[in-house]
Amino acid sequence: MTRPTSVTLIGLLAAGYSGVSRYASSLIRALGAIADEVPDVELELVTTQRGLEAIGRWPLAVRLAGGAVGNPRAGPRRMLAEHLAAARSSSDLLHFFDLT
C-alpha cells in the first residue's frame, strides 16, 4: 500500500474579504468537508489565527503562521511567513492561494 499524498495549503489571506481571500476560505472549507472521502490525501493548513477563526471548523492539521514575524497579512512579513511555511513543509505539494 502506498503512502498518502501530502498537501500543504498556505492560506495566510483566508480571513479577508477580497476575491482571493474569499476563494481561499471557500476552498479550504470545501476541502475540509470532503477530506474523509479522499483517504489518499493528507491535508495540512497553514494560516493565521484570524484566518483559522474565519474558516471555522477545520478537521485536519493546522500550523499557524506569524509568531516571530508578527502579523503576516501583507508586505515583507507575509513574504517571510510564506517562505518559512514552504521551507518547513515536507509535503508532496504546496498550494499557495496568493503568492507574493
C-alpha positions, -999 to 999 in steps of 0.1 A, spaced: 0 0 0 13 34 -9 15 63 15 -10 92 11 0 123 -9 5 152 15 -7 186 5 0 219 24 -24 247 18 -8 281 26 -38 303 32 -25 334 50 -52 355 34 -81 334 44 -97 360 67 -101 388 42 -130 399 20 -112 403 -14 -117 378 -42 -86 359 -33 -95 357 4 -130 345 -4 -116 319 -28 -91 307 -2 -115 304 26 -142 288 5 -118 262 -10 -103 254 24 -138 248 39 -148 226 10 -116 205 12 -121 201 49 -157 189 43 -147 162 19 -113 152 34 -127 119 48 -138 109 13 -102 112 0 -81 90 23 -51 90 -2 -46 127 5 -34 143 38 -41 180 41 -24 205 63 -34 241 66 -10 270 72 -29 302 81 -30 329 107 -51 328 139 -75 352 122 -77 330 91 -85 300 112 -113 318 130 -127 330 97 -127 295 82 -144 280 113 -142 242 119 -111 227 102 -109 190 109 -73 184 99 -38 195 108 -32 232 112 0 252 115 -3 288 125 19 313 107 33 345 122 49 341 155 82 358 153 74 377 121 42 393 136 11 397 116 19 382 82 -11 396 62 8 419 39 42 431 26 75 417 38 61 399 68 37 379 45 65 371 21 87 359 50 58 338 65 51 322 32 87 313 26 91 299 61 60 278 57 72 264 24 107 257 39 92 239 69 69 218 49 77 182 39 46 179 18 45 165 -17 26 195 -29 24 232 -17 -7 252 -27 -4 289 -23 -37 308 -27 -19 340 -35 18 341 -37 36 374 -31 
